[in-house]
Each structure stands twice: as C-alpha cells, then as structure tokens.
Amino acid sequence: MSFDPERSKKNFDKMRGYAGMGMGAVYLIIGITILTYSKVDPFHIGTGISYVVSGLMLAYGIFRIYRGYKLSKGEGL
C-alpha cells in the first residue's frame, strides 16, 4: 500500500469543505438567534446594532456554506 499525496489532499479539502459548511450553519443559527432575540433585548443592545450584527452573521454564514460547498467539490481556493 503506497501513500498517494494527491488523494490525501482531495480528502483533506473535502473534509475542510464540510467543516466550512458546518461553521456556516453555526453562523446562520447565531444570526437568526440574534435577530429573534432582538425583540426581547436580553443583551441590552439597540435593535439597530442587533440587526447589523445578525445581518453580518447571516451573510458570512451563507458565504462560508458556499465556499465550503465549492471546496468539497474540488473547485475551491
């Protein structure tokens, strides 16, 4: 049995893509949580700031999922 560096890199990129998609899902969940709890305001921050932060989290989560998907398919960075 021989070591194939090309296959190892493909497997590593695939796992890295899945991890990126998982982190993107976490960012989406955090963004949705901030957006829903901005009505109750348990953190005592303004609604404008909570909308900005949740919007950034949602946008970054979508970006991470997209980048992870591309990386897992071998088309990534």
mmJSON file of the N, C-alpha and C atoms, coordinates in Angstrom:
{"data_MODEL":{"atom_site":{
"group_PDB":["ATOM","ATOM","ATOM","ATOM","ATOM","ATOM","ATOM","ATOM","ATOM","ATOM","ATOM","ATOM","ATOM","ATOM","ATOM","ATOM","ATOM","ATOM","ATOM","ATOM","ATOM","ATOM","ATOM","ATOM","ATOM","ATOM","ATOM","ATOM","ATOM","ATOM","ATOM","ATOM","ATOM","ATOM","ATOM","ATOM","ATOM","ATOM","ATOM","ATOM","ATOM","ATOM","ATOM","ATOM","ATOM","ATOM","ATOM","ATOM","ATOM","ATOM","ATOM","ATOM","ATOM","ATOM","ATOM","ATOM","ATOM","ATOM","ATOM","ATOM","ATOM","ATOM","ATOM","ATOM","ATOM","ATOM","ATOM","ATOM","ATOM","ATOM","ATOM","ATOM","ATOM","ATOM","ATOM","ATOM","ATOM","ATOM","ATOM","ATOM","ATOM","ATOM","ATOM","ATOM","ATOM","ATOM","ATOM","ATOM","ATOM","ATOM","ATOM","ATOM","ATOM","ATOM","ATOM","ATOM","ATOM","ATOM","ATOM","ATOM","ATOM","ATOM","ATOM","ATOM","ATOM","ATOM","ATOM","ATOM","ATOM","ATOM","ATOM","ATOM","ATOM","ATOM","ATOM","ATOM","ATOM","ATOM","ATOM","ATOM","ATOM","ATOM","ATOM","ATOM","ATOM","ATOM","ATOM","ATOM","ATOM","ATOM","ATOM","ATOM","ATOM","ATOM","ATOM","ATOM","ATOM","ATOM","ATOM","ATOM","ATOM","ATOM","ATOM","ATOM","ATOM","ATOM","ATOM","ATOM","ATOM","ATOM","ATOM","ATOM","ATOM","ATOM","ATOM","ATOM","ATOM","ATOM","ATOM","ATOM","ATOM","ATOM","ATOM","ATOM","ATOM","ATOM","ATOM","ATOM","ATOM","ATOM","ATOM","ATOM","ATOM","ATOM","ATOM","ATOM","ATOM","ATOM","ATOM","ATOM","ATOM","ATOM","ATOM","ATOM","ATOM","ATOM","ATOM","ATOM","ATOM","ATOM","ATOM","ATOM","ATOM","ATOM","ATOM","ATOM","ATOM","ATOM","ATOM","ATOM","ATOM","ATOM","ATOM","ATOM","ATOM","ATOM","ATOM","ATOM","ATOM","ATOM","ATOM","ATOM","ATOM","ATOM","ATOM","ATOM","ATOM","ATOM","ATOM","ATOM","ATOM","ATOM","ATOM","ATOM","ATOM","ATOM","ATOM","ATOM","ATOM","ATOM","ATOM"],
"id":[1,2,3,4,5,6,7,8,9,10,11,12,13,14,15,16,17,18,19,20,21,22,23,24,25,26,27,28,29,30,31,32,33,34,35,36,37,38,39,40,41,42,43,44,45,46,47,48,49,50,51,52,53,54,55,56,57,58,59,60,61,62,63,64,65,66,67,68,69,70,71,72,73,74,75,76,77,78,79,80,81,82,83,84,85,86,87,88,89,90,91,92,93,94,95,96,97,98,99,100,101,102,103,104,105,106,107,108,109,110,111,112,113,114,115,116,117,118,119,120,121,122,123,124,125,126,127,128,129,130,131,132,133,134,135,136,137,138,139,140,141,142,143,144,145,146,147,148,149,150,151,152,153,154,155,156,157,158,159,160,161,162,163,164,165,166,167,168,169,170,171,172,173,174,175,176,177,178,179,180,181,182,183,184,185,186,187,188,189,190,191,192,193,194,195,196,197,198,199,200,201,202,203,204,205,206,207,208,209,210,211,212,213,214,215,216,217,218,219,220,221,222,223,224,225,226,227,228,229,230,231],
"type_symbol":["N","C","C","N","C","C","N","C","C","N","C","C","N","C","C","N","C","C","N","C","C","N","C","C","N","C","C","N","C","C","N","C","C","N","C","C","N","C","C","N","C","C","N","C","C","N","C","C","N","C","C","N","C","C","N","C","C","N","C","C","N","C","C","N","C","C","N","C","C","N","C","C","N","C","C","N","C","C","N","C","C","N","C","C","N","C","C","N","C","C","N","C","C","N","C","C","N","C","C","N","C","C","N","C","C","N","C","C","N","C","C","N","C","C","N","C","C","N","C","C","N","C","C","N","C","C","N","C","C","N","C","C","N","C","C","N","C","C","N","C","C","N","C","C","N","C","C","N","C","C","N","C","C","N","C","C","N","C","C","N","C","C","N","C","C","N","C","C","N","C","C","N","C","C","N","C","C","N","C","C","N","C","C","N","C","C","N","C","C","N","C","C","N","C","C","N","C","C","N","C","C","N","C","C","N","C","C","N","C","C","N","C","C","N","C","C","N","C","C","N","C","C","N","C","C","N","C","C","N","C","C"],
"label_atom_id":["N","CA","C","N","CA","C","N","CA","C","N","CA","C","N","CA","C","N","CA","C","N","CA","C","N","CA","C","N","CA","C","N","CA","C","N","CA","C","N","CA","C","N","CA","C","N","CA","C","N","CA","C","N","CA","C","N","CA","C","N","CA","C","N","CA","C","N","CA","C","N","CA","C","N","CA","C","N","CA","C","N","CA","C","N","CA","C","N","CA","C","N","CA","C","N","CA","C","N","CA","C","N","CA","C","N","CA","C","N","CA","C","N","CA","C","N","CA","C","N","CA","C","N","CA","C","N","CA","C","N","CA","C","N","CA","C","N","CA","C","N","CA","C","N","CA","C","N","CA","C","N","CA","C","N","CA","C","N","CA","C","N","CA","C","N","CA","C","N","CA","C","N","CA","C","N","CA","C","N","CA","C","N","CA","C","N","CA","C","N","CA","C","N","CA","C","N","CA","C","N","CA","C","N","CA","C","N","CA","C","N","CA","C","N","CA","C","N","CA","C","N","CA","C","N","CA","C","N","CA","C","N","CA","C","N","CA","C","N","CA","C","N","CA","C","N","CA","C","N","CA","C","N","CA","C","N","CA","C","N","CA","C","N","CA","C","N","CA","C"],
"label_alt_id":[null,null,null,null,null,null,null,null,null,null,null,null,null,null,null,null,null,null,null,null,null,null,null,null,null,null,null,null,null,null,null,null,null,null,null,null,null,null,null,null,null,null,null,null,null,null,null,null,null,null,null,null,null,null,null,null,null,null,null,null,null,null,null,null,null,null,null,null,null,null,null,null,null,null,null,null,null,null,null,null,null,null,null,null,null,null,null,null,null,null,null,null,null,null,null,null,null,null,null,null,null,null,null,null,null,null,null,null,null,null,null,null,null,null,null,null,null,null,null,null,null,null,null,null,null,null,null,null,null,null,null,null,null,null,null,null,null,null,null,null,null,null,null,null,null,null,null,null,null,null,null,null,null,null,null,null,null,null,null,null,null,null,null,null,null,null,null,null,null,null,null,null,null,null,null,null,null,null,null,null,null,null,null,null,null,null,null,null,null,null,null,null,null,null,null,null,null,null,null,null,null,null,null,null,null,null,null,null,null,null,null,null,null,null,null,null,null,null,null,null,null,null,null,null,null,null,null,null,null,null,null],
"label_comp_id":["MET","MET","MET","SER","SER","SER","PHE","PHE","PHE","ASP","ASP","ASP","PRO","PRO","PRO","GLU","GLU","GLU","ARG","ARG","ARG","SER","SER","SER","LYS","LYS","LYS","LYS","LYS","LYS","ASN","ASN","ASN","PHE","PHE","PHE","ASP","ASP","ASP","LYS","LYS","LYS","MET","MET","MET","ARG","ARG","ARG","GLY","GLY","GLY","TYR","TYR","TYR","ALA","ALA","ALA","GLY","GLY","GLY","MET","MET","MET","GLY","GLY","GLY","MET","MET","MET","GLY","GLY","GLY","ALA","ALA","ALA","VAL","VAL","VAL","TYR","TYR","TYR","LEU","LEU","LEU","ILE","ILE","ILE","ILE","ILE","ILE","GLY","GLY","GLY","ILE","ILE","ILE","THR","THR","THR","ILE","ILE","ILE","LEU","LEU","LEU","THR","THR","THR","TYR","TYR","TYR","SER","SER","SER","LYS","LYS","LYS","VAL","VAL","VAL","ASP","ASP","ASP","PRO","PRO","PRO","PHE","PHE","PHE","HIS","HIS","HIS","ILE","ILE","ILE","GLY","GLY","GLY","THR","THR","THR","GLY","GLY","GLY","ILE","ILE","ILE","SER","SER","SER","TYR","TYR","TYR","VAL","VAL","VAL","VAL","VAL","VAL","SER","SER","SER","GLY","GLY","GLY","LEU","LEU","LEU","MET","MET","MET","LEU","LEU","LEU","ALA","ALA","ALA","TYR","TYR","TYR","GLY","GLY","GLY","ILE","ILE","ILE","PHE","PHE","PHE","ARG","ARG","ARG","ILE","ILE","ILE","TYR","TYR","TYR","ARG","ARG","ARG","GLY","GLY","GLY","TYR","TYR","TYR","LYS","LYS","LYS","LEU","LEU","LEU","SER","SER","SER","LYS","LYS","LYS","GLY","GLY","GLY","GLU","GLU","GLU","GLY","GLY","GLY","LEU","LEU","LEU"],
"label_asym_id":["A","A","A","A","A","A","A","A","A","A","A","A","A","A","A","A","A","A","A","A","A","A","A","A","A","A","A","A","A","A","A","A","A","A","A","A","A","A","A","A","A","A","A","A","A","A","A","A","A","A","A","A","A","A","A","A","A","A","A","A","A","A","A","A","A","A","A","A","A","A","A","A","A","A","A","A","A","A","A","A","A","A","A","A","A","A","A","A","A","A","A","A","A","A","A","A","A","A","A","A","A","A","A","A","A","A","A","A","A","A","A","A","A","A","A","A","A","A","A","A","A","A","A","A","A","A","A","A","A","A","A","A","A","A","A","A","A","A","A","A","A","A","A","A","A","A","A","A","A","A","A","A","A","A","A","A","A","A","A","A","A","A","A","A","A","A","A","A","A","A","A","A","A","A","A","A","A","A","A","A","A","A","A","A","A","A","A","A","A","A","A","A","A","A","A","A","A","A","A","A","A","A","A","A","A","A","A","A","A","A","A","A","A","A","A","A","A","A","A","A","A","A","A","A","A","A","A","A","A","A","A"],
"label_entity_id":["1","1","1","1","1","1","1","1","1","1","1","1","1","1","1","1","1","1","1","1","1","1","1","1","1","1","1","1","1","1","1","1","1","1","1","1","1","1","1","1","1","1","1","1","1","1","1","1","1","1","1","1","1","1","1","1","1","1","1","1","1","1","1","1","1","1","1","1","1","1","1","1","1","1","1","1","1","1","1","1","1","1","1","1","1","1","1","1","1","1","1","1","1","1","1","1","1","1","1","1","1","1","1","1","1","1","1","1","1","1","1","1","1","1","1","1","1","1","1","1","1","1","1","1","1","1","1","1","1","1","1","1","1","1","1","1","1","1","1","1","1","1","1","1","1","1","1","1","1","1","1","1","1","1","1","1","1","1","1","1","1","1","1","1","1","1","1","1","1","1","1","1","1","1","1","1","1","1","1","1","1","1","1","1","1","1","1","1","1","1","1","1","1","1","1","1","1","1","1","1","1","1","1","1","1","1","1","1","1","1","1","1","1","1","1","1","1","1","1","1","1","1","1","1","1","1","1","1","1","1","1"],
"label_seq_id":[1,1,1,2,2,2,3,3,3,4,4,4,5,5,5,6,6,6,7,7,7,8,8,8,9,9,9,10,10,10,11,11,11,12,12,12,13,13,13,14,14,14,15,15,15,16,16,16,17,17,17,18,18,18,19,19,19,20,20,20,21,21,21,22,22,22,23,23,23,24,24,24,25,25,25,26,26,26,27,27,27,28,28,28,29,29,29,30,30,30,31,31,31,32,32,32,33,33,33,34,34,34,35,35,35,36,36,36,37,37,37,38,38,38,39,39,39,40,40,40,41,41,41,42,42,42,43,43,43,44,44,44,45,45,45,46,46,46,47,47,47,48,48,48,49,49,49,50,50,50,51,51,51,52,52,52,53,53,53,54,54,54,55,55,55,56,56,56,57,57,57,58,58,58,59,59,59,60,60,60,61,61,61,62,62,62,63,63,63,64,64,64,65,65,65,66,66,66,67,67,67,68,68,68,69,69,69,70,70,70,71,71,71,72,72,72,73,73,73,74,74,74,75,75,75,76,76,76,77,77,77],
"pdbx_PDB_ins_code":[null,null,null,null,null,null,null,null,null,null,null,null,null,null,null,null,null,null,null,null,null,null,null,null,null,null,null,null,null,null,null,null,null,null,null,null,null,null,null,null,null,null,null,null,null,null,null,null,null,null,null,null,null,null,null,null,null,null,null,null,null,null,null,null,null,null,null,null,null,null,null,null,null,null,null,null,null,null,null,null,null,null,null,null,null,null,null,null,null,null,null,null,null,null,null,null,null,null,null,null,null,null,null,null,null,null,null,null,null,null,null,null,null,null,null,null,null,null,null,null,null,null,null,null,null,null,null,null,null,null,null,null,null,null,null,null,null,null,null,null,null,null,null,null,null,null,null,null,null,null,null,null,null,null,null,null,null,null,null,null,null,null,null,null,null,null,null,null,null,null,null,null,null,null,null,null,null,null,null,null,null,null,null,null,null,null,null,null,null,null,null,null,null,null,null,null,null,null,null,null,null,null,null,null,null,null,null,null,null,null,null,null,null,null,null,null,null,null,null,null,null,null,null,null,null,null,null,null,null,null,null],
"Cartn_x":[0.849,0.0,0.891,0.667,1.509,0.709,1.447,0.854,0.672,-0.532,-0.833,-1.132,-0.185,-0.411,-1.575,-1.825,-2.938,-4.284,-4.423,-5.67,-5.835,-4.728,-4.77,-5.212,-4.721,-5.113,-6.591,-7.082,-8.503,-9.38,-8.986,-9.763,-9.718,-8.538,-8.409,-9.271,-9.26,-10.084,-11.571,-11.954,-13.36,-13.789,-12.951,-13.282,-13.273,-12.344,-12.299,-13.549,-14.043,-15.272,-16.474,-16.546,-17.644,-17.573,-16.366,-16.212,-16.629,-16.302,-16.713,-18.22,-18.867,-20.332,-20.952,-20.346,-20.846,-20.706,-19.563,-19.381,-20.321,-20.589,-21.555,-22.938,-23.312,-24.609,-24.639,-23.521,-23.456,-23.631,-22.971,-23.135,-24.571,-25.231,-26.637,-27.513,-27.271,-28.06,-27.847,-26.599,-26.324,-27.009,-26.96,-27.615,-29.117,-29.727,-31.176,-31.525,-30.696,-30.942,-30.857,-29.855,-29.734,-30.925,-31.347,-32.477,-33.771,-34.012,-35.25,-35.218,-34.042,-33.967,-33.779,-33.653,-33.543,-34.865,-35.956,-37.257,-37.359,-36.773,-36.816,-35.715,-34.581,-33.419,-32.842,-32.426,-31.824,-30.391,-29.772,-28.377,-28.25,-29.372,-29.421,-28.588,-28.69,-28.088,-29.228,-28.963,-30.003,-30.451,-31.676,-32.183,-31.423,-30.96,-30.19,-28.888,-28.207,-26.949,-27.212,-28.29,-28.577,-28.947,-29.614,-29.912,-28.638,-27.725,-26.466,-25.649,-25.528,-24.743,-25.379,-26.691,-27.342,-27.247,-27.326,-27.171,-25.778,-24.767,-23.393,-23.199,-23.763,-23.652,-24.333,-25.495,-26.204,-25.445,-24.923,-24.175,-22.904,-22.187,-20.958,-21.264,-22.364,-22.754,-23.056,-23.754,-24.045,-22.757,-21.847,-20.56,-19.761,-19.732,-18.979,-19.574,-20.893,-21.536,-21.205,-21.264,-20.941,-19.483,-18.581,-17.163,-16.855,-17.501,-17.311,-17.836,-18.962,-19.515,-18.567,-18.07,-17.146,-15.865,-15.371,-14.146,-14.363,-15.521,-15.782,-15.961,-16.322,-16.471,-15.17,-14.11,-12.828,-12.64,-13.521,-13.447,-12.999,-12.531,-12.264,-10.97,-10.644,-9.492,-8.231],
"Cartn_y":[-1.177,0.0,1.236,2.127,3.312,4.56,5.575,6.851,7.703,8.157,8.996,10.417,11.357,12.713,13.434,13.146,13.806,13.388,12.108,11.61,12.146,12.219,12.748,14.208,15.003,16.404,16.543,15.692,15.745,15.427,14.403,14.05,15.166,15.788,16.891,18.072,18.4,19.505,19.212,17.969,17.599,17.765,17.302,17.442,18.913,19.679,21.103,21.802,21.363,21.925,21.617,20.378,20.021,20.805,20.996,21.784,23.233,23.76,25.124,25.261,24.245,24.285,24.182,23.391,23.285,24.596,25.255,26.55,27.596,27.502,28.415,28.238,26.994,26.726,27.302,27.211,27.789,29.304,29.96,31.406,31.768,30.962,31.226,31.109,30.087,29.902,31.072,31.519,32.651,33.914,34.124,35.294,35.285,34.122,34.008,34.198,33.66,33.814,35.274,35.979,37.411,38.183,37.815,38.51,38.278,37.054,36.783,37.347,37.32,37.848,39.355,39.999,41.46,42.093,41.352,41.855,41.887,40.874,40.788,41.646,41.741,42.534,42.113,40.831,40.414,40.906,41.346,41.776,43.277,43.98,45.427,46.181,45.748,46.497,47.003,47.99,48.578,47.631,47.854,46.997,47.225,48.441,48.715,47.927,47.895,47.138,45.645,45.169,43.737,43.357,44.252,43.976,43.943,44.846,44.881,43.624,43.264,42.084,40.814,40.688,39.49,39.449,40.592,40.627,40.198,40.66,40.25,38.758,38.246,36.812,35.98,36.396,35.666,35.701,36.865,36.977,36.137,36.189,35.413,33.919,33.539,32.13,31.602,32.393,31.993,31.886,32.846,32.802,31.563,31.208,30.032,28.754,28.667,27.482,27.373,28.483,28.479,28.071,28.673,28.365,26.926,26.428,25.044,24.071,24.407,23.551,23.485,24.634,24.659,23.884,24.009,23.332,21.827,21.399,19.96,19.312,20.1,19.581,19.667,20.19,20.275,21.516,22.483,23.714,24.89,24.597,25.667,26.406,27.146,28.05,27.309],
"Cartn_z":[0.0,0.0,0.0,-0.95,-1.062,-0.692,-0.32,0.06,-1.185,-1.416,-2.577,-2.087,-2.261,-1.747,-2.42,-3.682,-4.385,-3.788,-3.518,-2.918,-1.496,-0.774,0.582,0.581,-0.373,-0.456,-0.81,-1.712,-2.07,-0.866,-0.103,1.091,2.125,2.282,3.228,2.8,1.511,1.017,1.186,0.98,1.15,2.609,3.542,4.956,5.377,4.832,5.131,4.604,3.451,2.904,3.783,4.278,5.166,6.472,6.989,8.214,7.97,6.803,6.463,6.367,5.794,5.713,7.106,7.968,9.344,10.091,9.933,10.583,9.994,8.701,8.09,8.691,8.945,9.583,10.995,11.706,13.054,12.983,12.029,11.88,11.53,10.692,10.375,11.612,12.415,13.64,14.597,14.742,15.624,15.089,13.78,13.197,13.399,13.219,13.424,14.895,15.779,17.218,17.631,17.165,17.494,16.931,15.729,15.105,15.881,16.336,17.063,18.48,19.121,20.483,20.531,19.378,19.39,19.803,19.638,20.064,21.594,22.243,23.697,24.315,23.62,24.021,25.372,25.507,26.775,26.942,25.853,25.924,26.151,26.146,26.353,25.327,24.076,22.976,22.104,21.325,20.484,19.382,18.912,17.848,16.547,16.32,15.109,15.085,16.209,16.297,16.149,16.756,16.642,15.21,14.476,13.064,12.227,12.493,11.75,12.031,13.305,13.674,13.104,13.206,12.671,11.146,10.486,9.041,8.609,9.337,9.04,9.274,10.37,10.659,9.577,9.138,8.098,6.772,6.42,5.165,5.212,6.338,6.451,6.493,7.108,7.131,5.737,4.942,3.568,2.763,2.966,2.28,2.664,3.961,4.402,3.834,3.772,3.201,1.718,1.005,-0.43,-0.658,0.105,-0.061,0.334,1.383,1.787,0.754,0.138,-0.91,-2.102,-2.527,-3.651,-3.333,-2.116,-1.721,-1.652,-1.167,-1.068,-2.433,-3.435,-4.797,-5.594,-4.988,-5.65,-6.487,-6.339,-7.13,-6.28,-5.088,-4.115,-4.347,-3.329,-3.367,-3.525],
"occupancy":[1.0,1.0,1.0,1.0,1.0,1.0,1.0,1.0,1.0,1.0,1.0,1.0,1.0,1.0,1.0,1.0,1.0,1.0,1.0,1.0,1.0,1.0,1.0,1.0,1.0,1.0,1.0,1.0,1.0,1.0,1.0,1.0,1.0,1.0,1.0,1.0,1.0,1.0,1.0,1.0,1.0,1.0,1.0,1.0,1.0,1.0,1.0,1.0,1.0,1.0,1.0,1.0,1.0,1.0,1.0,1.0,1.0,1.0,1.0,1.0,1.0,1.0,1.0,1.0,1.0,1.0,1.0,1.0,1.0,1.0,1.0,1.0,1.0,1.0,1.0,1.0,1.0,1.0,1.0,1.0,1.0,1.0,1.0,1.0,1.0,1.0,1.0,1.0,1.0,1.0,1.0,1.0,1.0,1.0,1.0,1.0,1.0,1.0,1.0,1.0,1.0,1.0,1.0,1.0,1.0,1.0,1.0,1.0,1.0,1.0,1.0,1.0,1.0,1.0,1.0,1.0,1.0,1.0,1.0,1.0,1.0,1.0,1.0,1.0,1.0,1.0,1.0,1.0,1.0,1.0,1.0,1.0,1.0,1.0,1.0,1.0,1.0,1.0,1.0,1.0,1.0,1.0,1.0,1.0,1.0,1.0,1.0,1.0,1.0,1.0,1.0,1.0,1.0,1.0,1.0,1.0,1.0,1.0,1.0,1.0,1.0,1.0,1.0,1.0,1.0,1.0,1.0,1.0,1.0,1.0,1.0,1.0,1.0,1.0,1.0,1.0,1.0,1.0,1.0,1.0,1.0,1.0,1.0,1.0,1.0,1.0,1.0,1.0,1.0,1.0,1.0,1.0,1.0,1.0,1.0,1.0,1.0,1.0,1.0,1.0,1.0,1.0,1.0,1.0,1.0,1.0,1.0,1.0,1.0,1.0,1.0,1.0,1.0,1.0,1.0,1.0,1.0,1.0,1.0,1.0,1.0,1.0,1.0,1.0,1.0,1.0,1.0,1.0,1.0,1.0,1.0],
"B_iso_or_equiv":[0.0,0.0,0.0,0.0,0.0,0.0,0.0,0.0,0.0,0.0,0.0,0.0,0.0,0.0,0.0,0.0,0.0,0.0,0.0,0.0,0.0,0.0,0.0,0.0,0.0,0.0,0.0,0.0,0.0,0.0,0.0,0.0,0.0,0.0,0.0,0.0,0.0,0.0,0.0,0.0,0.0,0.0,0.0,0.0,0.0,0.0,0.0,0.0,0.0,0.0,0.0,0.0,0.0,0.0,0.0,0.0,0.0,0.0,0.0,0.0,0.0,0.0,0.0,0.0,0.0,0.0,0.0,0.0,0.0,0.0,0.0,0.0,0.0,0.0,0.0,0.0,0.0,0.0,0.0,0.0,0.0,0.0,0.0,0.0,0.0,0.0,0.0,0.0,0.0,0.0,0.0,0.0,0.0,0.0,0.0,0.0,0.0,0.0,0.0,0.0,0.0,0.0,0.0,0.0,0.0,0.0,0.0,0.0,0.0,0.0,0.0,0.0,0.0,0.0,0.0,0.0,0.0,0.0,0.0,0.0,0.0,0.0,0.0,0.0,0.0,0.0,0.0,0.0,0.0,0.0,0.0,0.0,0.0,0.0,0.0,0.0,0.0,0.0,0.0,0.0,0.0,0.0,0.0,0.0,0.0,0.0,0.0,0.0,0.0,0.0,0.0,0.0,0.0,0.0,0.0,0.0,0.0,0.0,0.0,0.0,0.0,0.0,0.0,0.0,0.0,0.0,0.0,0.0,0.0,0.0,0.0,0.0,0.0,0.0,0.0,0.0,0.0,0.0,0.0,0.0,0.0,0.0,0.0,0.0,0.0,0.0,0.0,0.0,0.0,0.0,0.0,0.0,0.0,0.0,0.0,0.0,0.0,0.0,0.0,0.0,0.0,0.0,0.0,0.0,0.0,0.0,0.0,0.0,0.0,0.0,0.0,0.0,0.0,0.0,0.0,0.0,0.0,0.0,0.0,0.0,0.0,0.0,0.0,0.0,0.0,0.0,0.0,0.0,0.0,0.0,0.0],
"pdbx_formal_charge":[null,null,null,null,null,null,null,null,null,null,null,null,null,null,null,null,null,null,null,null,null,null,null,null,null,null,null,null,null,null,null,null,null,null,null,null,null,null,null,null,null,null,null,null,null,null,null,null,null,null,null,null,null,null,null,null,null,null,null,null,null,null,null,null,null,null,null,null,null,null,null,null,null,null,null,null,null,null,null,null,null,null,null,null,null,null,null,null,null,null,null,null,null,null,null,null,null,null,null,null,null,null,null,null,null,null,null,null,null,null,null,null,null,null,null,null,null,null,null,null,null,null,null,null,null,null,null,null,null,null,null,null,null,null,null,null,null,null,null,null,null,null,null,null,null,null,null,null,null,null,null,null,null,null,null,null,null,null,null,null,null,null,null,null,null,null,null,null,null,null,null,null,null,null,null,null,null,null,null,null,null,null,null,null,null,null,null,null,null,null,null,null,null,null,null,null,null,null,null,null,null,null,null,null,null,null,null,null,null,null,null,null,null,null,null,null,null,null,null,null,null,null,null,null,null,null,null,null,null,null,null],
"auth_seq_id":[1,1,1,2,2,2,3,3,3,4,4,4,5,5,5,6,6,6,7,7,7,8,8,8,9,9,9,10,10,10,11,11,11,12,12,12,13,13,13,14,14,14,15,15,15,16,16,16,17,17,17,18,18,18,19,19,19,20,20,20,21,21,21,22,22,22,23,23,23,24,24,24,25,25,25,26,26,26,27,27,27,28,28,28,29,29,29,30,30,30,31,31,31,32,32,32,33,33,33,34,34,34,35,35,35,36,36,36,37,37,37,38,38,38,39,39,39,40,40,40,41,41,41,42,42,42,43,43,43,44,44,44,45,45,45,46,46,46,47,47,47,48,48,48,49,49,49,50,50,50,51,51,51,52,52,52,53,53,53,54,54,54,55,55,55,56,56,56,57,57,57,58,58,58,59,59,59,60,60,60,61,61,61,62,62,62,63,63,63,64,64,64,65,65,65,66,66,66,67,67,67,68,68,68,69,69,69,70,70,70,71,71,71,72,72,72,73,73,73,74,74,74,75,75,75,76,76,76,77,77,77],
"auth_comp_id":["MET","MET","MET","SER","SER","SER","PHE","PHE","PHE","ASP","ASP","ASP","PRO","PRO","PRO","GLU","GLU","GLU","ARG","ARG","ARG","SER","SER","SER","LYS","LYS","LYS","LYS","LYS","LYS","ASN","ASN","ASN","PHE","PHE","PHE","ASP","ASP","ASP","LYS","LYS","LYS","MET","MET","MET","ARG","ARG","ARG","GLY","GLY","GLY","TYR","TYR","TYR","ALA","ALA","ALA","GLY","GLY","GLY","MET","MET","MET","GLY","GLY","GLY","MET","MET","MET","GLY","GLY","GLY","ALA","ALA","ALA","VAL","VAL","VAL","TYR","TYR","TYR","LEU","LEU","LEU","ILE","ILE","ILE","ILE","ILE","ILE","GLY","GLY","GLY","ILE","ILE","ILE","THR","THR","THR","ILE","ILE","ILE","LEU","LEU","LEU","THR","THR","THR","TYR","TYR","TYR","SER","SER","SER","LYS","LYS","LYS","VAL","VAL","VAL","ASP","ASP","ASP","PRO","PRO","PRO","PHE","PHE","PHE","HIS","HIS","HIS","ILE","ILE","ILE","GLY","GLY","GLY","THR","THR","THR","GLY","GLY","GLY","ILE","ILE","ILE","SER","SER","SER","TYR","TYR","TYR","VAL","VAL","VAL","VAL","VAL","VAL","SER","SER","SER","GLY","GLY","GLY","LEU","LEU","LEU","MET","MET","MET","LEU","LEU","LEU","ALA","ALA","ALA","TYR","TYR","TYR","GLY","GLY","GLY","ILE","ILE","ILE","PHE","PHE","PHE","ARG","ARG","ARG","ILE","ILE","ILE","TYR","TYR","TYR","ARG","ARG","ARG","GLY","GLY","GLY","TYR","TYR","TYR","LYS","LYS","LYS","LEU","LEU","LEU","SER","SER","SER","LYS","LYS","LYS","GLY","GLY","GLY","GLU","GLU","GLU","GLY","GLY","GLY","LEU","LEU","LEU"],
"auth_asym_id":["A","A","A","A","A","A","A","A","A","A","A","A","A","A","A","A","A","A","A","A","A","A","A","A","A","A","A","A","A","A","A","A","A","A","A","A","A","A","A","A","A","A","A","A","A","A","A","A","A","A","A","A","A","A","A","A","A","A","A","A","A","A","A","A","A","A","A","A","A","A","A","A","A","A","A","A","A","A","A","A","A","A","A","A","A","A","A","A","A","A","A","A","A","A","A","A","A","A","A","A","A","A","A","A","A","A","A","A","A","A","A","A","A","A","A","A","A","A","A","A","A","A","A","A","A","A","A","A","A","A","A","A","A","A","A","A","A","A","A","A","A","A","A","A","A","A","A","A","A","A","A","A","A","A","A","A","A","A","A","A","A","A","A","A","A","A","A","A","A","A","A","A","A","A","A","A","A","A","A","A","A","A","A","A","A","A","A","A","A","A","A","A","A","A","A","A","A","A","A","A","A","A","A","A","A","A","A","A","A","A","A","A","A","A","A","A","A","A","A","A","A","A","A","A","A","A","A","A","A","A","A"],
"auth_atom_id":["N","CA","C","N","CA","C","N","CA","C","N","CA","C","N","CA","C","N","CA","C","N","CA","C","N","CA","C","N","CA","C","N","CA","C","N","CA","C","N","CA","C","N","CA","C","N","CA","C","N","CA","C","N","CA","C","N","CA","C","N","CA","C","N","CA","C","N","CA","C","N","CA","C","N","CA","C","N","CA","C","N","CA","C","N","CA","C","N","CA","C","N","CA","C","N","CA","C","N","CA","C","N","CA","C","N","CA","C","N","CA","C","N","CA","C","N","CA","C","N","CA","C","N","CA","C","N","CA","C","N","CA","C","N","CA","C","N","CA","C","N","CA","C","N","CA","C","N","CA","C","N","CA","C","N","CA","C","N","CA","C","N","CA","C","N","CA","C","N","CA","C","N","CA","C","N","CA","C","N","CA","C","N","CA","C","N","CA","C","N","CA","C","N","CA","C","N","CA","C","N","CA","C","N","CA","C","N","CA","C","N","CA","C","N","CA","C","N","CA","C","N","CA","C","N","CA","C","N","CA","C","N","CA","C","N","CA","C","N","CA","C","N","CA","C","N","CA","C","N","CA","C","N","CA","C","N","CA","C","N","CA","C","N","CA","C","N","CA","C"],
"pdbx_PDB_model_num":[1,1,1,1,1,1,1,1,1,1,1,1,1,1,1,1,1,1,1,1,1,1,1,1,1,1,1,1,1,1,1,1,1,1,1,1,1,1,1,1,1,1,1,1,1,1,1,1,1,1,1,1,1,1,1,1,1,1,1,1,1,1,1,1,1,1,1,1,1,1,1,1,1,1,1,1,1,1,1,1,1,1,1,1,1,1,1,1,1,1,1,1,1,1,1,1,1,1,1,1,1,1,1,1,1,1,1,1,1,1,1,1,1,1,1,1,1,1,1,1,1,1,1,1,1,1,1,1,1,1,1,1,1,1,1,1,1,1,1,1,1,1,1,1,1,1,1,1,1,1,1,1,1,1,1,1,1,1,1,1,1,1,1,1,1,1,1,1,1,1,1,1,1,1,1,1,1,1,1,1,1,1,1,1,1,1,1,1,1,1,1,1,1,1,1,1,1,1,1,1,1,1,1,1,1,1,1,1,1,1,1,1,1,1,1,1,1,1,1,1,1,1,1,1,1,1,1,1,1,1,1]
}}}
